[in-house]
Amino acid sequence: MLSPLRSANVDTEKLARAAIKYGLLKYLRHNNRKLSHKYLTAERRYLMSK
């Protein structure tokens, strides 16, 4: 499901924000540890800002 969304959405940051907002991070593949860490850090920031 997310692959078509990612290819349609050029802006990775917007995709990451949407994934965090709707709880979709668990469905994303984390092949890169740095990227995974960035997603988790962003998720924590988002949850703390609520």
mmCIF file of the N, C-alpha and C atoms, coordinates in Angstrom:
data_MODEL
# 
_entry.id   MODEL 
# 
loop_
_atom_site.group_PDB 
_atom_site.id 
_atom_site.type_symbol 
_atom_site.label_atom_id 
_atom_site.label_alt_id 
_atom_site.label_comp_id 
_atom_site.label_asym_id 
_atom_site.label_entity_id 
_atom_site.label_seq_id 
_atom_site.pdbx_PDB_ins_code 
_atom_site.Cartn_x 
_atom_site.Cartn_y 
_atom_site.Cartn_z 
_atom_site.occupancy 
_atom_site.B_iso_or_equiv 
_atom_site.pdbx_formal_charge 
_atom_site.auth_seq_id 
_atom_site.auth_comp_id 
_atom_site.auth_asym_id 
_atom_site.auth_atom_id 
_atom_site.pdbx_PDB_model_num 
ATOM 1   N N  . MET A 1 1  ? 0.814  -1.190 0.000  1.00 0.00 ? 1  MET A N  1 
ATOM 2   C CA . MET A 1 1  ? 0.000  0.000  0.000  1.00 0.00 ? 1  MET A CA 1 
ATOM 3   C C  . MET A 1 1  ? 0.860  1.257  0.000  1.00 0.00 ? 1  MET A C  1 
ATOM 4   N N  . LEU A 1 2  ? 1.923  1.266  0.775  1.00 0.00 ? 2  LEU A N  1 
ATOM 5   C CA . LEU A 1 2  ? 2.719  2.485  0.892  1.00 0.00 ? 2  LEU A CA 1 
ATOM 6   C C  . LEU A 1 2  ? 3.626  2.726  -0.302 1.00 0.00 ? 2  LEU A C  1 
ATOM 7   N N  . SER A 1 3  ? 3.985  1.680  -1.038 1.00 0.00 ? 3  SER A N  1 
ATOM 8   C CA . SER A 1 3  ? 4.858  1.878  -2.202 1.00 0.00 ? 3  SER A CA 1 
ATOM 9   C C  . SER A 1 3  ? 4.249  2.811  -3.238 1.00 0.00 ? 3  SER A C  1 
ATOM 10  N N  . PRO A 1 4  ? 2.972  2.630  -3.619 1.00 0.00 ? 4  PRO A N  1 
ATOM 11  C CA . PRO A 1 4  ? 2.377  3.585  -4.561 1.00 0.00 ? 4  PRO A CA 1 
ATOM 12  C C  . PRO A 1 4  ? 2.322  4.996  -3.987 1.00 0.00 ? 4  PRO A C  1 
ATOM 13  N N  . LEU A 1 5  ? 2.068  5.094  -2.673 1.00 0.00 ? 5  LEU A N  1 
ATOM 14  C CA . LEU A 1 5  ? 2.041  6.416  -2.047 1.00 0.00 ? 5  LEU A CA 1 
ATOM 15  C C  . LEU A 1 5  ? 3.405  7.070  -2.116 1.00 0.00 ? 5  LEU A C  1 
ATOM 16  N N  . ARG A 1 6  ? 4.430  6.295  -1.845 1.00 0.00 ? 6  ARG A N  1 
ATOM 17  C CA . ARG A 1 6  ? 5.779  6.848  -1.855 1.00 0.00 ? 6  ARG A CA 1 
ATOM 18  C C  . ARG A 1 6  ? 6.179  7.275  -3.259 1.00 0.00 ? 6  ARG A C  1 
ATOM 19  N N  . SER A 1 7  ? 5.861  6.480  -4.257 1.00 0.00 ? 7  SER A N  1 
ATOM 20  C CA . SER A 1 7  ? 6.238  6.855  -5.618 1.00 0.00 ? 7  SER A CA 1 
ATOM 21  C C  . SER A 1 7  ? 5.440  8.060  -6.095 1.00 0.00 ? 7  SER A C  1 
ATOM 22  N N  . ALA A 1 8  ? 4.229  8.209  -5.603 1.00 0.00 ? 8  ALA A N  1 
ATOM 23  C CA . ALA A 1 8  ? 3.416  9.359  -5.984 1.00 0.00 ? 8  ALA A CA 1 
ATOM 24  C C  . ALA A 1 8  ? 3.838  10.613 -5.230 1.00 0.00 ? 8  ALA A C  1 
ATOM 25  N N  . ASN A 1 9  ? 4.402  10.426 -4.061 1.00 0.00 ? 9  ASN A N  1 
ATOM 26  C CA . ASN A 1 9  ? 4.777  11.560 -3.223 1.00 0.00 ? 9  ASN A CA 1 
ATOM 27  C C  . ASN A 1 9  ? 6.293  11.718 -3.263 1.00 0.00 ? 9  ASN A C  1 
ATOM 28  N N  . VAL A 1 10 ? 6.760  12.752 -3.925 1.00 0.00 ? 10 VAL A N  1 
ATOM 29  C CA . VAL A 1 10 ? 8.193  12.964 -4.086 1.00 0.00 ? 10 VAL A CA 1 
ATOM 30  C C  . VAL A 1 10 ? 8.823  13.439 -2.784 1.00 0.00 ? 10 VAL A C  1 
ATOM 31  N N  . ASP A 1 11 ? 8.065  14.120 -1.969 1.00 0.00 ? 11 ASP A N  1 
ATOM 32  C CA . ASP A 1 11 ? 8.586  14.699 -0.736 1.00 0.00 ? 11 ASP A CA 1 
ATOM 33  C C  . ASP A 1 11 ? 8.592  13.658 0.382  1.00 0.00 ? 11 ASP A C  1 
ATOM 34  N N  . THR A 1 12 ? 9.744  13.100 0.667  1.00 0.00 ? 12 THR A N  1 
ATOM 35  C CA . THR A 1 12 ? 9.882  12.052 1.680  1.00 0.00 ? 12 THR A CA 1 
ATOM 36  C C  . THR A 1 12 ? 9.524  12.559 3.071  1.00 0.00 ? 12 THR A C  1 
ATOM 37  N N  . GLU A 1 13 ? 9.828  13.813 3.351  1.00 0.00 ? 13 GLU A N  1 
ATOM 38  C CA . GLU A 1 13 ? 9.513  14.361 4.668  1.00 0.00 ? 13 GLU A CA 1 
ATOM 39  C C  . GLU A 1 13 ? 8.006  14.402 4.891  1.00 0.00 ? 13 GLU A C  1 
ATOM 40  N N  . LYS A 1 14 ? 7.256  14.781 3.878  1.00 0.00 ? 14 LYS A N  1 
ATOM 41  C CA . LYS A 1 14 ? 5.796  14.794 4.007  1.00 0.00 ? 14 LYS A CA 1 
ATOM 42  C C  . LYS A 1 14 ? 5.258  13.380 4.208  1.00 0.00 ? 14 LYS A C  1 
ATOM 43  N N  . LEU A 1 15 ? 5.836  12.428 3.494  1.00 0.00 ? 15 LEU A N  1 
ATOM 44  C CA . LEU A 1 15 ? 5.430  11.034 3.655  1.00 0.00 ? 15 LEU A CA 1 
ATOM 45  C C  . LEU A 1 15 ? 5.713  10.565 5.080  1.00 0.00 ? 15 LEU A C  1 
ATOM 46  N N  . ALA A 1 16 ? 6.868  10.927 5.608  1.00 0.00 ? 16 ALA A N  1 
ATOM 47  C CA . ALA A 1 16 ? 7.227  10.541 6.974  1.00 0.00 ? 16 ALA A CA 1 
ATOM 48  C C  . ALA A 1 16 ? 6.260  11.151 7.978  1.00 0.00 ? 16 ALA A C  1 
ATOM 49  N N  . ARG A 1 17 ? 5.905  12.416 7.782  1.00 0.00 ? 17 ARG A N  1 
ATOM 50  C CA . ARG A 1 17 ? 4.955  13.069 8.697  1.00 0.00 ? 17 ARG A CA 1 
ATOM 51  C C  . ARG A 1 17 ? 3.592  12.391 8.656  1.00 0.00 ? 17 ARG A C  1 
ATOM 52  N N  . ALA A 1 18 ? 3.137  12.046 7.460  1.00 0.00 ? 18 ALA A N  1 
ATOM 53  C CA . ALA A 1 18 ? 1.847  11.358 7.331  1.00 0.00 ? 18 ALA A CA 1 
ATOM 54  C C  . ALA A 1 18 ? 1.913  9.981  7.983  1.00 0.00 ? 18 ALA A C  1 
ATOM 55  N N  . ALA A 1 19 ? 3.021  9.268  7.792  1.00 0.00 ? 19 ALA A N  1 
ATOM 56  C CA . ALA A 1 19 ? 3.182  7.945  8.392  1.00 0.00 ? 19 ALA A CA 1 
ATOM 57  C C  . ALA A 1 19 ? 3.169  8.036  9.908  1.00 0.00 ? 19 ALA A C  1 
ATOM 58  N N  . ILE A 1 20 ? 3.795  9.062  10.447 1.00 0.00 ? 20 ILE A N  1 
ATOM 59  C CA . ILE A 1 20 ? 3.812  9.261  11.895 1.00 0.00 ? 20 ILE A CA 1 
ATOM 60  C C  . ILE A 1 20 ? 2.415  9.611  12.386 1.00 0.00 ? 20 ILE A C  1 
ATOM 61  N N  . LYS A 1 21 ? 1.778  10.542 11.704 1.00 0.00 ? 21 LYS A N  1 
ATOM 62  C CA . LYS A 1 21 ? 0.456  11.016 12.120 1.00 0.00 ? 21 LYS A CA 1 
ATOM 63  C C  . LYS A 1 21 ? -0.568 9.887  12.160 1.00 0.00 ? 21 LYS A C  1 
ATOM 64  N N  . TYR A 1 22 ? -0.507 8.993  11.177 1.00 0.00 ? 22 TYR A N  1 
ATOM 65  C CA . TYR A 1 22 ? -1.509 7.937  11.080 1.00 0.00 ? 22 TYR A CA 1 
ATOM 66  C C  . TYR A 1 22 ? -1.019 6.578  11.585 1.00 0.00 ? 22 TYR A C  1 
ATOM 67  N N  . GLY A 1 23 ? 0.147  6.554  12.231 1.00 0.00 ? 23 GLY A N  1 
ATOM 68  C CA . GLY A 1 23 ? 0.651  5.327  12.839 1.00 0.00 ? 23 GLY A CA 1 
ATOM 69  C C  . GLY A 1 23 ? 1.071  4.258  11.850 1.00 0.00 ? 23 GLY A C  1 
ATOM 70  N N  . LEU A 1 24 ? 1.615  4.672  10.717 1.00 0.00 ? 24 LEU A N  1 
ATOM 71  C CA . LEU A 1 24 ? 1.991  3.719  9.678  1.00 0.00 ? 24 LEU A CA 1 
ATOM 72  C C  . LEU A 1 24 ? 3.467  3.329  9.706  1.00 0.00 ? 24 LEU A C  1 
ATOM 73  N N  . LEU A 1 25 ? 4.229  3.847  10.658 1.00 0.00 ? 25 LEU A N  1 
ATOM 74  C CA . LEU A 1 25 ? 5.664  3.555  10.696 1.00 0.00 ? 25 LEU A CA 1 
ATOM 75  C C  . LEU A 1 25 ? 5.951  2.068  10.810 1.00 0.00 ? 25 LEU A C  1 
ATOM 76  N N  . LYS A 1 26 ? 5.093  1.350  11.504 1.00 0.00 ? 26 LYS A N  1 
ATOM 77  C CA . LYS A 1 26 ? 5.331  -0.088 11.681 1.00 0.00 ? 26 LYS A CA 1 
ATOM 78  C C  . LYS A 1 26 ? 5.228  -0.855 10.366 1.00 0.00 ? 26 LYS A C  1 
ATOM 79  N N  . TYR A 1 27 ? 4.619  -0.244 9.351  1.00 0.00 ? 27 TYR A N  1 
ATOM 80  C CA . TYR A 1 27 ? 4.473  -0.897 8.050  1.00 0.00 ? 27 TYR A CA 1 
ATOM 81  C C  . TYR A 1 27 ? 5.580  -0.531 7.069  1.00 0.00 ? 27 TYR A C  1 
ATOM 82  N N  . LEU A 1 28 ? 6.404  0.435  7.417  1.00 0.00 ? 28 LEU A N  1 
ATOM 83  C CA . LEU A 1 28 ? 7.499  0.844  6.536  1.00 0.00 ? 28 LEU A CA 1 
ATOM 84  C C  . LEU A 1 28 ? 8.703  -0.060 6.751  1.00 0.00 ? 28 LEU A C  1 
ATOM 85  N N  . ARG A 1 29 ? 9.428  -0.314 5.701  1.00 0.00 ? 29 ARG A N  1 
ATOM 86  C CA . ARG A 1 29 ? 10.660 -1.095 5.815  1.00 0.00 ? 29 ARG A CA 1 
ATOM 87  C C  . ARG A 1 29 ? 11.778 -0.165 6.253  1.00 0.00 ? 29 ARG A C  1 
ATOM 88  N N  . HIS A 1 30 ? 12.516 -0.607 7.244  1.00 0.00 ? 30 HIS A N  1 
ATOM 89  C CA . HIS A 1 30 ? 13.627 0.189  7.761  1.00 0.00 ? 30 HIS A CA 1 
ATOM 90  C C  . HIS A 1 30 ? 14.926 -0.521 7.411  1.00 0.00 ? 30 HIS A C  1 
ATOM 91  N N  . ASN A 1 31 ? 15.373 -0.364 6.182  1.00 0.00 ? 31 ASN A N  1 
ATOM 92  C CA . ASN A 1 31 ? 16.613 -1.001 5.738  1.00 0.00 ? 31 ASN A CA 1 
ATOM 93  C C  . ASN A 1 31 ? 17.843 -0.206 6.146  1.00 0.00 ? 31 ASN A C  1 
ATOM 94  N N  . ASN A 1 32 ? 17.635 0.990  6.587  1.00 0.00 ? 32 ASN A N  1 
ATOM 95  C CA . ASN A 1 32 ? 18.725 1.882  6.927  1.00 0.00 ? 32 ASN A CA 1 
ATOM 96  C C  . ASN A 1 32 ? 18.562 2.301  8.386  1.00 0.00 ? 32 ASN A C  1 
ATOM 97  N N  . ARG A 1 33 ? 19.555 2.006  9.213  1.00 0.00 ? 33 ARG A N  1 
ATOM 98  C CA . ARG A 1 33 ? 19.446 2.319  10.646 1.00 0.00 ? 33 ARG A CA 1 
ATOM 99  C C  . ARG A 1 33 ? 19.312 3.816  10.908 1.00 0.00 ? 33 ARG A C  1 
ATOM 100 N N  . LYS A 1 34 ? 20.039 4.622  10.155 1.00 0.00 ? 34 LYS A N  1 
ATOM 101 C CA . LYS A 1 34 ? 19.952 6.071  10.354 1.00 0.00 ? 34 LYS A CA 1 
ATOM 102 C C  . LYS A 1 34 ? 18.554 6.577  10.030 1.00 0.00 ? 34 LYS A C  1 
ATOM 103 N N  . LEU A 1 35 ? 17.980 6.068  8.952  1.00 0.00 ? 35 LEU A N  1 
ATOM 104 C CA . LEU A 1 35 ? 16.636 6.473  8.564  1.00 0.00 ? 35 LEU A CA 1 
ATOM 105 C C  . LEU A 1 35 ? 15.627 6.021  9.610  1.00 0.00 ? 35 LEU A C  1 
ATOM 106 N N  . SER A 1 36 ? 15.774 4.805  10.078 1.00 0.00 ? 36 SER A N  1 
ATOM 107 C CA . SER A 1 36 ? 14.889 4.286  11.109 1.00 0.00 ? 36 SER A CA 1 
ATOM 108 C C  . SER A 1 36 ? 14.966 5.149  12.361 1.00 0.00 ? 36 SER A C  1 
ATOM 109 N N  . HIS A 1 37 ? 16.179 5.533  12.740 1.00 0.00 ? 37 HIS A N  1 
ATOM 110 C CA . HIS A 1 37 ? 16.365 6.389  13.911 1.00 0.00 ? 37 HIS A CA 1 
ATOM 111 C C  . HIS A 1 37 ? 15.696 7.746  13.698 1.00 0.00 ? 37 HIS A C  1 
ATOM 112 N N  . LYS A 1 38 ? 15.820 8.298  12.498 1.00 0.00 ? 38 LYS A N  1 
ATOM 113 C CA . LYS A 1 38 ? 15.193 9.592  12.204 1.00 0.00 ? 38 LYS A CA 1 
ATOM 114 C C  . LYS A 1 38 ? 13.676 9.499  12.308 1.00 0.00 ? 38 LYS A C  1 
ATOM 115 N N  . TYR A 1 39 ? 13.098 8.414  11.780 1.00 0.00 ? 39 TYR A N  1 
ATOM 116 C CA . TYR A 1 39 ? 11.651 8.227  11.878 1.00 0.00 ? 39 TYR A CA 1 
ATOM 117 C C  . TYR A 1 39 ? 11.215 8.153  13.332 1.00 0.00 ? 39 TYR A C  1 
ATOM 118 N N  . LEU A 1 40 ? 11.936 7.372  14.129 1.00 0.00 ? 40 LEU A N  1 
ATOM 119 C CA . LEU A 1 40 ? 11.562 7.214  15.531 1.00 0.00 ? 40 LEU A CA 1 
ATOM 120 C C  . LEU A 1 40 ? 11.711 8.521  16.297 1.00 0.00 ? 40 LEU A C  1 
ATOM 121 N N  . THR A 1 41 ? 12.758 9.271  16.006 1.00 0.00 ? 41 THR A N  1 
ATOM 122 C CA . THR A 1 41 ? 12.954 10.566 16.649 1.00 0.00 ? 41 THR A CA 1 
ATOM 123 C C  . THR A 1 41 ? 11.831 11.521 16.271 1.00 0.00 ? 41 THR A C  1 
ATOM 124 N N  . ALA A 1 42 ? 11.481 11.545 15.009 1.00 0.00 ? 42 ALA A N  1 
ATOM 125 C CA . ALA A 1 42 ? 10.395 12.412 14.545 1.00 0.00 ? 42 ALA A CA 1 
ATOM 126 C C  . ALA A 1 42 ? 9.069  11.998 15.171 1.00 0.00 ? 42 ALA A C  1 
ATOM 127 N N  . GLU A 1 43 ? 8.868  10.697 15.316 1.00 0.00 ? 43 GLU A N  1 
ATOM 128 C CA . GLU A 1 43 ? 7.630  10.215 15.923 1.00 0.00 ? 43 GLU A CA 1 
ATOM 129 C C  . GLU A 1 43 ? 7.543  10.670 17.377 1.00 0.00 ? 43 GLU A C  1 
ATOM 130 N N  . ARG A 1 44 ? 8.639  10.571 18.097 1.00 0.00 ? 44 ARG A N  1 
ATOM 131 C CA . ARG A 1 44 ? 8.644  11.021 19.498 1.00 0.00 ? 44 ARG A CA 1 
ATOM 132 C C  . ARG A 1 44 ? 8.333  12.511 19.592 1.00 0.00 ? 44 ARG A C  1 
ATOM 133 N N  . ARG A 1 45 ? 8.952  13.304 18.716 1.00 0.00 ? 45 ARG A N  1 
ATOM 134 C CA . ARG A 1 45 ? 8.686  14.750 18.711 1.00 0.00 ? 45 ARG A CA 1 
ATOM 135 C C  . ARG A 1 45 ? 7.217  15.036 18.423 1.00 0.00 ? 45 ARG A C  1 
ATOM 136 N N  . TYR A 1 46 ? 6.665  14.322 17.464 1.00 0.00 ? 46 TYR A N  1 
ATOM 137 C CA . TYR A 1 46 ? 5.260  14.525 17.102 1.00 0.00 ? 46 TYR A CA 1 
ATOM 138 C C  . TYR A 1 46 ? 4.353  14.191 18.284 1.00 0.00 ? 46 TYR A C  1 
ATOM 139 N N  . LEU A 1 47 ? 4.612  13.065 18.931 1.00 0.00 ? 47 LEU A N  1 
ATOM 140 C CA . LEU A 1 47 ? 3.774  12.653 20.047 1.00 0.00 ? 47 LEU A CA 1 
ATOM 141 C C  . LEU A 1 47 ? 3.904  13.600 21.235 1.00 0.00 ? 47 LEU A C  1 
ATOM 142 N N  . MET A 1 48 ? 5.088  14.157 21.446 1.00 0.00 ? 48 MET A N  1 
ATOM 143 C CA . MET A 1 48 ? 5.293  15.099 22.548 1.00 0.00 ? 48 MET A CA 1 
ATOM 144 C C  . MET A 1 48 ? 4.625  16.440 22.271 1.00 0.00 ? 48 MET A C  1 
ATOM 145 N N  . SER A 1 49 ? 4.456  16.787 21.003 1.00 0.00 ? 49 SER A N  1 
ATOM 146 C CA . SER A 1 49 ? 3.873  18.084 20.661 1.00 0.00 ? 49 SER A CA 1 
ATOM 147 C C  . SER A 1 49 ? 2.351  18.087 20.779 1.00 0.00 ? 49 SER A C  1 
ATOM 148 N N  . LYS A 1 50 ? 1.765  16.923 20.943 1.00 0.00 ? 50 LYS A N  1 
ATOM 149 C CA . LYS A 1 50 ? 0.295  16.837 21.047 1.00 0.00 ? 50 LYS A CA 1 
ATOM 150 C C  . LYS A 1 50 ? -0.190 17.334 22.374 1.00 0.00 ? 50 LYS A C  1 
# 
